[in-house]
């Protein structure tokens, strides 16, 4: 029986059953976590220095500034940022209190709300943009990281496409975009 456990076939079987990453996978995973944390920390520092925005504020403002009409359904914004509804609700409330955006109800859907970019929010993101761009160029797009940047862009497109195809609602049905008529509804208030 001891001979059976020491055979190469048994070793392969044990490695396949292991819940742990192998040494190379662990090294790559930790490198990814380190680089991500470093990038987020640098971005947060730059934003705080240049615009007094948090990284979370910036993420929300970027999505709203790029959206048609500078507005998004709050649930769609949460999905895009991969945030849970509670986190999104608290973030929207804090940003609304600071005048960066406002909530707008949808008269065709009593449950739906939009986050709408306020001119003060637009000014804040425009003030933050030059520093954010410089940081992004330095961190990812300039040599010697150009090849790594290209690989990250390629992999992020592949990952995003995979995420969209796997995304499911709580009921297990694929998520679908709202019809344009519901995306553009305006509050009567």
Secondary structure, 3 states (H helix, E strand, C coil): CHHHHCCHHHHHHHHHHCCCCCHHHHHHHHHHHHHHHHHHHHHHHHHHHHHCCCHHHHHHHHHHHHCHHHEEEHHHHHHHHCCCHHHHHHHHHHHHHCCCEEEEEECCEEEEEEEEECHHHHHHHHHHHHHHHHHHHHHHHCCCCHHHHHHHHHHHHHHHHHHHHHCECCCCCECCCCCHHHHCCCCCC
